[in-house]
Amino acid sequence: MDETKISVTLGYTHNLGNFQSLRLDLGVVDSKRDGENIDQAFERVYKFVEDKLTEKVAEAKADSENE
């Protein structure tokens, strides 16, 4: 049984103005699945983290514009 773990962490800093900023970090650790090589597992986990971070950044920007 392969116990290879894949870890991806991405972050984004959004300038709110007035010397304030909002930092969002998102990370995931997952196991390599049967039939995947390490590159495929990394790309799968990276895409998930990237998509979720993009979604959360859009939400945070919308929230900051509504304040």
PDB file of N, CA, C and O in Angstrom, chain B, residues numbered from 101:
ATOM      1  N   MET B 101       0.842  -1.190   0.000  1.00  0.00           N
ATOM      2  CA  MET B 101       0.000   0.000   0.000  1.00  0.00           C
ATOM      3  C   MET B 101       0.883   1.247   0.000  1.00  0.00           C
ATOM      4  O   MET B 101       1.786   1.371   0.827  1.00  0.00           O
ATOM      5  N   ASP B 102       0.627   2.150  -0.907  1.00  0.00           N
ATOM      6  CA  ASP B 102       1.413   3.371  -1.057  1.00  0.00           C
ATOM      7  C   ASP B 102       0.895   4.443  -0.104  1.00  0.00           C
ATOM      8  O   ASP B 102      -0.291   4.772  -0.119  1.00  0.00           O
ATOM      9  N   GLU B 103       1.779   4.982   0.718  1.00  0.00           N
ATOM     10  CA  GLU B 103       1.394   6.009   1.692  1.00  0.00           C
ATOM     11  C   GLU B 103       1.881   7.394   1.275  1.00  0.00           C
ATOM     12  O   GLU B 103       2.062   8.262   2.129  1.00  0.00           O
ATOM     13  N   THR B 104       2.093   7.616  -0.008  1.00  0.00           N
ATOM     14  CA  THR B 104       2.575   8.907  -0.478  1.00  0.00           C
ATOM     15  C   THR B 104       1.527   9.975  -0.232  1.00  0.00           C
ATOM     16  O   THR B 104       0.371   9.831  -0.631  1.00  0.00           O
ATOM     17  N   LYS B 105       1.940  11.051   0.430  1.00  0.00           N
ATOM     18  CA  LYS B 105       1.051  12.173   0.730  1.00  0.00           C
ATOM     19  C   LYS B 105       1.410  13.350  -0.173  1.00  0.00           C
ATOM     20  O   LYS B 105       2.578  13.581  -0.485  1.00  0.00           O
ATOM     21  N   ILE B 106       0.392  14.077  -0.578  1.00  0.00           N
ATOM     22  CA  ILE B 106       0.554  15.281  -1.392  1.00  0.00           C
ATOM     23  C   ILE B 106       0.027  16.444  -0.566  1.00  0.00           C
ATOM     24  O   ILE B 106      -1.093  16.391  -0.056  1.00  0.00           O
ATOM     25  N   SER B 107       0.828  17.491  -0.432  1.00  0.00           N
ATOM     26  CA  SER B 107       0.423  18.673   0.330  1.00  0.00           C
ATOM     27  C   SER B 107       0.547  19.904  -0.559  1.00  0.00           C
ATOM     28  O   SER B 107       1.590  20.142  -1.167  1.00  0.00           O
ATOM     29  N   VAL B 108      -0.530  20.682  -0.626  1.00  0.00           N
ATOM     30  CA  VAL B 108      -0.536  21.916  -1.410  1.00  0.00           C
ATOM     31  C   VAL B 108      -1.129  23.020  -0.541  1.00  0.00           C
ATOM     32  O   VAL B 108      -2.201  22.854   0.041  1.00  0.00           O
ATOM     33  N   THR B 109      -0.427  24.144  -0.459  1.00  0.00           N
ATOM     34  CA  THR B 109      -0.923  25.324   0.246  1.00  0.00           C
ATOM     35  C   THR B 109      -0.721  26.533  -0.653  1.00  0.00           C
ATOM     36  O   THR B 109       0.374  26.763  -1.167  1.00  0.00           O
ATOM     37  N   LEU B 110      -1.786  27.303  -0.837  1.00  0.00           N
ATOM     38  CA  LEU B 110      -1.731  28.534  -1.621  1.00  0.00           C
ATOM     39  C   LEU B 110      -2.284  29.671  -0.774  1.00  0.00           C
ATOM     40  O   LEU B 110      -3.091  29.447   0.128  1.00  0.00           O
ATOM     41  N   GLY B 111      -1.848  30.885  -1.064  1.00  0.00           N
ATOM     42  CA  GLY B 111      -2.344  32.044  -0.337  1.00  0.00           C
ATOM     43  C   GLY B 111      -2.542  33.228  -1.252  1.00  0.00           C
ATOM     44  O   GLY B 111      -2.004  33.286  -2.358  1.00  0.00           O
ATOM     45  N   TYR B 112      -3.328  34.173  -0.765  1.00  0.00           N
ATOM     46  CA  TYR B 112      -3.622  35.394  -1.521  1.00  0.00           C
ATOM     47  C   TYR B 112      -3.808  36.536  -0.526  1.00  0.00           C
ATOM     48  O   TYR B 112      -4.493  36.378   0.484  1.00  0.00           O
ATOM     49  N   THR B 113      -3.207  37.668  -0.809  1.00  0.00           N
ATOM     50  CA  THR B 113      -3.385  38.858   0.018  1.00  0.00           C
ATOM     51  C   THR B 113      -4.141  39.899  -0.790  1.00  0.00           C
ATOM     52  O   THR B 113      -3.727  40.265  -1.890  1.00  0.00           O
ATOM     53  N   HIS B 114      -5.251  40.372  -0.237  1.00  0.00           N
ATOM     54  CA  HIS B 114      -6.100  41.371  -0.890  1.00  0.00           C
ATOM     55  C   HIS B 114      -5.968  42.687  -0.135  1.00  0.00           C
ATOM     56  O   HIS B 114      -6.212  42.745   1.070  1.00  0.00           O
ATOM     57  N   ASN B 115      -5.582  43.744  -0.848  1.00  0.00           N
ATOM     58  CA  ASN B 115      -5.448  45.070  -0.252  1.00  0.00           C
ATOM     59  C   ASN B 115      -6.832  45.677  -0.072  1.00  0.00           C
ATOM     60  O   ASN B 115      -7.572  45.846  -1.041  1.00  0.00           O
ATOM     61  N   LEU B 116      -7.182  46.006   1.171  1.00  0.00           N
ATOM     62  CA  LEU B 116      -8.481  46.604   1.471  1.00  0.00           C
ATOM     63  C   LEU B 116      -8.428  48.129   1.476  1.00  0.00           C
ATOM     64  O   LEU B 116      -9.464  48.784   1.593  1.00  0.00           O
ATOM     65  N   GLY B 117      -7.246  48.692   1.351  1.00  0.00           N
ATOM     66  CA  GLY B 117      -7.087  50.139   1.436  1.00  0.00           C
ATOM     67  C   GLY B 117      -6.856  50.561   2.877  1.00  0.00           C
ATOM     68  O   GLY B 117      -6.979  49.753   3.798  1.00  0.00           O
ATOM     69  N   ASN B 118      -6.522  51.826   3.066  1.00  0.00           N
ATOM     70  CA  ASN B 118      -6.275  52.362   4.411  1.00  0.00           C
ATOM     71  C   ASN B 118      -5.284  51.503   5.194  1.00  0.00           C
ATOM     72  O   ASN B 118      -5.456  51.281   6.392  1.00  0.00           O
ATOM     73  N   PHE B 119      -4.254  51.027   4.514  1.00  0.00           N
ATOM     74  CA  PHE B 119      -3.197  50.222   5.138  1.00  0.00           C
ATOM     75  C   PHE B 119      -3.722  48.931   5.771  1.00  0.00           C
ATOM     76  O   PHE B 119      -3.143  48.429   6.734  1.00  0.00           O
ATOM     77  N   GLN B 120      -4.805  48.401   5.236  1.00  0.00           N
ATOM     78  CA  GLN B 120      -5.367  47.141   5.715  1.00  0.00           C
ATOM     79  C   GLN B 120      -5.355  46.125   4.580  1.00  0.00           C
ATOM     80  O   GLN B 120      -5.475  46.472   3.405  1.00  0.00           O
ATOM     81  N   SER B 121      -5.208  44.876   4.961  1.00  0.00           N
ATOM     82  CA  SER B 121      -5.257  43.809   3.958  1.00  0.00           C
ATOM     83  C   SER B 121      -5.906  42.574   4.574  1.00  0.00           C
ATOM     84  O   SER B 121      -5.989  42.425   5.793  1.00  0.00           O
ATOM     85  N   LEU B 122      -6.352  41.713   3.701  1.00  0.00           N
ATOM     86  CA  LEU B 122      -6.963  40.449   4.100  1.00  0.00           C
ATOM     87  C   LEU B 122      -6.135  39.329   3.489  1.00  0.00           C
ATOM     88  O   LEU B 122      -5.924  39.297   2.277  1.00  0.00           O
ATOM     89  N   ARG B 123      -5.671  38.421   4.317  1.00  0.00           N
ATOM     90  CA  ARG B 123      -4.856  37.299   3.853  1.00  0.00           C
ATOM     91  C   ARG B 123      -5.682  36.022   3.941  1.00  0.00           C
ATOM     92  O   ARG B 123      -6.238  35.699   4.991  1.00  0.00           O
ATOM     93  N   LEU B 124      -5.755  35.302   2.825  1.00  0.00           N
ATOM     94  CA  LEU B 124      -6.440  34.012   2.780  1.00  0.00           C
ATOM     95  C   LEU B 124      -5.417  32.937   2.429  1.00  0.00           C
ATOM     96  O   LEU B 124      -4.690  33.065   1.444  1.00  0.00           O
ATOM     97  N   ASP B 125      -5.362  31.894   3.222  1.00  0.00           N
ATOM     98  CA  ASP B 125      -4.503  30.743   2.953  1.00  0.00           C
ATOM     99  C   ASP B 125      -5.360  29.492   2.986  1.00  0.00           C
ATOM    100  O   ASP B 125      -6.234  29.350   3.841  1.00  0.00           O
ATOM    101  N   LEU B 126      -5.110  28.603   2.068  1.00  0.00           N
ATOM    102  CA  LEU B 126      -5.855  27.349   2.003  1.00  0.00           C
ATOM    103  C   LEU B 126      -4.871  26.230   1.698  1.00  0.00           C
ATOM    104  O   LEU B 126      -4.069  26.328   0.769  1.00  0.00           O
ATOM    105  N   GLY B 127      -4.939  25.179   2.481  1.00  0.00           N
ATOM    106  CA  GLY B 127      -4.048  24.044   2.274  1.00  0.00           C
ATOM    107  C   GLY B 127      -4.787  22.733   2.409  1.00  0.00           C
ATOM    108  O   GLY B 127      -5.750  22.621   3.166  1.00  0.00           O
ATOM    109  N   VAL B 128      -4.327  21.746   1.669  1.00  0.00           N
ATOM    110  CA  VAL B 128      -4.913  20.410   1.703  1.00  0.00           C
ATOM    111  C   VAL B 128      -3.779  19.385   1.671  1.00  0.00           C
ATOM    112  O   VAL B 128      -2.802  19.533   0.938  1.00  0.00           O
ATOM    113  N   VAL B 129      -3.936  18.353   2.479  1.00  0.00           N
ATOM    114  CA  VAL B 129      -3.050  17.189   2.422  1.00  0.00           C
ATOM    115  C   VAL B 129      -3.922  16.003   2.032  1.00  0.00           C
ATOM    116  O   VAL B 129      -4.954  15.752   2.654  1.00  0.00           O
ATOM    117  N   ASP B 130      -3.507  15.281   1.006  1.00  0.00           N
ATOM    118  CA  ASP B 130      -4.277  14.134   0.526  1.00  0.00           C
ATOM    119  C   ASP B 130      -3.303  13.014   0.173  1.00  0.00           C
ATOM    120  O   ASP B 130      -2.101  13.241   0.036  1.00  0.00           O
ATOM    121  N   SER B 131      -3.827  11.831   0.031  1.00  0.00           N
ATOM    122  CA  SER B 131      -3.015  10.671  -0.347  1.00  0.00           C
ATOM    123  C   SER B 131      -3.072  10.454  -1.849  1.00  0.00           C
ATOM    124  O   SER B 131      -4.074  10.743  -2.504  1.00  0.00           O
ATOM    125  N   LYS B 132      -1.963   9.934  -2.378  1.00  0.00           N
ATOM    126  CA  LYS B 132      -1.937   9.535  -3.779  1.00  0.00           C
ATOM    127  C   LYS B 132      -2.892   8.362  -3.937  1.00  0.00           C
ATOM    128  O   LYS B 132      -2.870   7.419  -3.146  1.00  0.00           O
ATOM    129  N   ARG B 133      -3.719   8.429  -4.953  1.00  0.00           N
ATOM    130  CA  ARG B 133      -4.714   7.380  -5.194  1.00  0.00           C
ATOM    131  C   ARG B 133      -4.134   6.260  -6.051  1.00  0.00           C
ATOM    132  O   ARG B 133      -3.152   6.447  -6.769  1.00  0.00           O
ATOM    133  N   ASP B 134      -4.763   5.099  -5.958  1.00  0.00           N
ATOM    134  CA  ASP B 134      -4.342   3.966  -6.791  1.00  0.00           C
ATOM    135  C   ASP B 134      -4.416   4.366  -8.263  1.00  0.00           C
ATOM    136  O   ASP B 134      -5.402   4.956  -8.705  1.00  0.00           O
ATOM    137  N   GLY B 135      -3.385   4.048  -9.001  1.00  0.00           N
ATOM    138  CA  GLY B 135      -3.358   4.343 -10.428  1.00  0.00           C
ATOM    139  C   GLY B 135      -2.811   5.721 -10.764  1.00  0.00           C
ATOM    140  O   GLY B 135      -2.586   6.020 -11.937  1.00  0.00           O
ATOM    141  N   GLU B 136      -2.591   6.567  -9.763  1.00  0.00           N
ATOM    142  CA  GLU B 136      -2.026   7.903  -9.996  1.00  0.00           C
ATOM    143  C   GLU B 136      -0.523   7.860  -9.782  1.00  0.00           C
ATOM    144  O   GLU B 136      -0.023   7.131  -8.925  1.00  0.00           O
ATOM    145  N   ASN B 137       0.190   8.652 -10.573  1.00  0.00           N
ATOM    146  CA  ASN B 137       1.584   8.886 -10.230  1.00  0.00           C
ATOM    147  C   ASN B 137       1.633  10.174  -9.397  1.00  0.00           C
ATOM    148  O   ASN B 137       0.606  10.827  -9.212  1.00  0.00           O
ATOM    149  N   ILE B 138       2.786  10.530  -8.908  1.00  0.00           N
ATOM    150  CA  ILE B 138       2.893  11.692  -8.017  1.00  0.00           C
ATOM    151  C   ILE B 138       2.490  12.973  -8.738  1.00  0.00           C
ATOM    152  O   ILE B 138       1.812  13.817  -8.153  1.00  0.00           O
ATOM    153  N   ASP B 139       2.893  13.132  -9.988  1.00  0.00           N
ATOM    154  CA  ASP B 139       2.537  14.344 -10.734  1.00  0.00           C
ATOM    155  C   ASP B 139       1.025  14.470 -10.906  1.00  0.00           C
ATOM    156  O   ASP B 139       0.473  15.561 -10.762  1.00  0.00           O
ATOM    157  N   GLN B 140       0.362  13.375 -11.208  1.00  0.00           N
ATOM    158  CA  GLN B 140      -1.098  13.406 -11.368  1.00  0.00           C
ATOM    159  C   GLN B 140      -1.782  13.752 -10.046  1.00  0.00           C
ATOM    160  O   GLN B 140      -2.730  14.537 -10.021  1.00  0.00           O
ATOM    161  N   ALA B 141      -1.303  13.171  -8.958  1.00  0.00           N
ATOM    162  CA  ALA B 141      -1.881  13.464  -7.643  1.00  0.00           C
ATOM    163  C   ALA B 141      -1.675  14.931  -7.287  1.00  0.00           C
ATOM    164  O   ALA B 141      -2.588  15.588  -6.788  1.00  0.00           O
ATOM    165  N   PHE B 142      -0.467  15.443  -7.545  1.00  0.00           N
ATOM    166  CA  PHE B 142      -0.197  16.849  -7.259  1.00  0.00           C
ATOM    167  C   PHE B 142      -1.131  17.753  -8.059  1.00  0.00           C
ATOM    168  O   PHE B 142      -1.712  18.686  -7.505  1.00  0.00           O
ATOM    169  N   GLU B 143      -1.281  17.487  -9.348  1.00  0.00           N
ATOM    170  CA  GLU B 143      -2.143  18.322 -10.191  1.00  0.00           C
ATOM    171  C   GLU B 143      -3.595  18.285  -9.718  1.00  0.00           C
ATOM    172  O   GLU B 143      -4.280  19.307  -9.741  1.00  0.00           O
ATOM    173  N   ARG B 144      -4.066  17.121  -9.292  1.00  0.00           N
ATOM    174  CA  ARG B 144      -5.439  16.992  -8.786  1.00  0.00           C
ATOM    175  C   ARG B 144      -5.634  17.825  -7.516  1.00  0.00           C
ATOM    176  O   ARG B 144      -6.606  18.570  -7.396  1.00  0.00           O
ATOM    177  N   VAL B 145      -4.705  17.693  -6.578  1.00  0.00           N
ATOM    178  CA  VAL B 145      -4.820  18.425  -5.316  1.00  0.00           C
ATOM    179  C   VAL B 145      -4.618  19.922  -5.552  1.00  0.00           C
ATOM    180  O   VAL B 145      -5.332  20.740  -4.972  1.00  0.00           O
ATOM    181  N   TYR B 146      -3.649  20.286  -6.401  1.00  0.00           N
ATOM    182  CA  TYR B 146      -3.394  21.698  -6.697  1.00  0.00           C
ATOM    183  C   TYR B 146      -4.630  22.351  -7.303  1.00  0.00           C
ATOM    184  O   TYR B 146      -5.009  23.452  -6.901  1.00  0.00           O
ATOM    185  N   LYS B 147      -5.261  21.684  -8.265  1.00  0.00           N
ATOM    186  CA  LYS B 147      -6.453  22.247  -8.905  1.00  0.00           C
ATOM    187  C   LYS B 147      -7.564  22.455  -7.884  1.00  0.00           C
ATOM    188  O   LYS B 147      -8.245  23.480  -7.913  1.00  0.00           O
ATOM    189  N   PHE B 148      -7.754  21.494  -6.981  1.00  0.00           N
ATOM    190  CA  PHE B 148      -8.779  21.635  -5.947  1.00  0.00           C
ATOM    191  C   PHE B 148      -8.493  22.856  -5.072  1.00  0.00           C
ATOM    192  O   PHE B 148      -9.386  23.667  -4.828  1.00  0.00           O
ATOM    193  N   VAL B 149      -7.261  22.986  -4.602  1.00  0.00           N
ATOM    194  CA  VAL B 149      -6.895  24.110  -3.732  1.00  0.00           C
ATOM    195  C   VAL B 149      -7.022  25.427  -4.490  1.00  0.00           C
ATOM    196  O   VAL B 149      -7.556  26.399  -3.957  1.00  0.00           O
ATOM    197  N   GLU B 150      -6.538  25.466  -5.721  1.00  0.00           N
ATOM    198  CA  GLU B 150      -6.615  26.682  -6.536  1.00  0.00           C
ATOM    199  C   GLU B 150      -8.067  27.104  -6.763  1.00  0.00           C
ATOM    200  O   GLU B 150      -8.399  28.282  -6.625  1.00  0.00           O
ATOM    201  N   ASP B 151      -8.928  26.156  -7.107  1.00  0.00           N
ATOM    202  CA  ASP B 151     -10.344  26.463  -7.341  1.00  0.00           C
ATOM    203  C   ASP B 151     -11.016  26.970  -6.072  1.00  0.00           C
ATOM    204  O   ASP B 151     -11.767  27.944  -6.118  1.00  0.00           O
ATOM    205  N   LYS B 152     -10.755  26.320  -4.937  1.00  0.00           N
ATOM    206  CA  LYS B 152     -11.367  26.738  -3.666  1.00  0.00           C
ATOM    207  C   LYS B 152     -10.850  28.103  -3.233  1.00  0.00           C
ATOM    208  O   LYS B 152     -11.623  28.931  -2.751  1.00  0.00           O
ATOM    209  N   LEU B 153      -9.552  28.349  -3.399  1.00  0.00           N
ATOM    210  CA  LEU B 153      -8.999  29.650  -3.021  1.00  0.00           C
ATOM    211  C   LEU B 153      -9.589  30.744  -3.899  1.00  0.00           C
ATOM    212  O   LEU B 153      -9.935  31.813  -3.396  1.00  0.00           O
ATOM    213  N   THR B 154      -9.712  30.501  -5.195  1.00  0.00           N
ATOM    214  CA  THR B 154     -10.314  31.473  -6.108  1.00  0.00           C
ATOM    215  C   THR B 154     -11.743  31.790  -5.687  1.00  0.00           C
ATOM    216  O   THR B 154     -12.155  32.950  -5.701  1.00  0.00           O
ATOM    217  N   GLU B 155     -12.496  30.767  -5.313  1.00  0.00           N
ATOM    218  CA  GLU B 155     -13.877  30.942  -4.846  1.00  0.00           C
ATOM    219  C   GLU B 155     -13.922  31.788  -3.571  1.00  0.00           C
ATOM    220  O   GLU B 155     -14.741  32.701  -3.459  1.00  0.00           O
ATOM    221  N   LYS B 156     -13.052  31.491  -2.621  1.00  0.00           N
ATOM    222  CA  LYS B 156     -13.052  32.210  -1.342  1.00  0.00           C
ATOM    223  C   LYS B 156     -12.546  33.642  -1.501  1.00  0.00           C
ATOM    224  O   LYS B 156     -13.017  34.540  -0.804  1.00  0.00           O
ATOM    225  N   VAL B 157     -11.595  33.867  -2.404  1.00  0.00           N
ATOM    226  CA  VAL B 157     -11.119  35.227  -2.679  1.00  0.00           C
ATOM    227  C   VAL B 157     -12.251  36.056  -3.268  1.00  0.00           C
ATOM    228  O   VAL B 157     -12.437  37.208  -2.876  1.00  0.00           O
ATOM    229  N   ALA B 158     -13.009  35.492  -4.199  1.00  0.00           N
ATOM    230  CA  ALA B 158     -14.143  36.210  -4.796  1.00  0.00           C
ATOM    231  C   ALA B 158     -15.172  36.559  -3.727  1.00  0.00           C
ATOM    232  O   ALA B 158     -15.707  37.667  -3.725  1.00  0.00           O
ATOM    233  N   GLU B 159     -15.456  35.628  -2.817  1.00  0.00           N
ATOM    234  CA  GLU B 159     -16.392  35.902  -1.724  1.00  0.00           C
ATOM    235  C   GLU B 159     -15.871  37.016  -0.823  1.00  0.00           C
ATOM    236  O   GLU B 159     -16.625  37.911  -0.441  1.00  0.00           O
ATOM    237  N   ALA B 160     -14.600  36.967  -0.485  1.00  0.00           N
ATOM    238  CA  ALA B 160     -14.013  37.977   0.395  1.00  0.00           C
ATOM    239  C   ALA B 160     -14.018  39.352  -0.265  1.00  0.00           C
ATOM    240  O   ALA B 160     -14.293  40.355   0.393  1.00  0.00           O
ATOM    241  N   LYS B 161     -13.715  39.403  -1.557  1.00  0.00           N
ATOM    242  CA  LYS B 161     -13.750  40.684  -2.271  1.00  0.00           C
ATOM    243  C   LYS B 161     -15.164  41.245  -2.290  1.00  0.00           C
ATOM    244  O   LYS B 161     -15.355  42.441  -2.074  1.00  0.00           O
ATOM    245  N   ALA B 162     -16.148  40.407  -2.544  1.00  0.00           N
ATOM    246  CA  ALA B 162     -17.546  40.856  -2.557  1.00  0.00           C
ATOM    247  C   ALA B 162     -17.953  41.359  -1.180  1.00  0.00           C
ATOM    248  O   ALA B 162     -18.616  42.390  -1.066  1.00  0.00           O
ATOM    249  N   ASP B 163     -17.561  40.641  -0.136  1.00  0.00           N
ATOM    250  CA  ASP B 163     -17.883  41.062   1.229  1.00  0.00           C
ATOM    251  C   ASP B 163     -17.224  42.393   1.568  1.00  0.00           C
ATOM    252  O   ASP B 163     -17.846  43.250   2.195  1.00  0.00           O
ATOM    253  N   SER B 164     -15.964  42.575   1.157  1.00  0.00           N
ATOM    254  CA  SER B 164     -15.257  43.813   1.491  1.00  0.00           C
ATOM    255  C   SER B 164     -15.824  45.004   0.722  1.00  0.00           C
ATOM    256  O   SER B 164     -15.771  46.133   1.210  1.00  0.00           O
ATOM    257  N   GLU B 165     -16.362  44.769  -0.464  1.00  0.00           N
ATOM    258  CA  GLU B 165     -16.964  45.853  -1.245  1.00  0.00           C
ATOM    259  C   GLU B 165     -18.328  46.248  -0.696  1.00  0.00           C
ATOM    260  O   GLU B 165     -18.778  47.375  -0.904  1.00  0.00           O
ATOM    261  N   ASN B 166     -18.991  45.325   0.007  1.00  0.00           N
ATOM    262  CA  ASN B 166     -20.310  45.602   0.575  1.00  0.00           C
ATOM    263  C   ASN B 166     -20.238  46.278   1.937  1.00  0.00           C
ATOM    264  O   ASN B 166     -21.269  46.665   2.487  1.00  0.00           O
ATOM    265  N   GLU B 167     -19.053  46.423   2.483  1.00  0.00           N
ATOM    266  CA  GLU B 167     -18.921  47.044   3.809  1.00  0.00           C
ATOM    267  C   GLU B 167     -18.795  48.538   3.709  1.00  0.00           C
ATOM    268  O   GLU B 167     -18.676  49.216   4.730  1.00  0.00           O
TER     269      GLU B 167
END
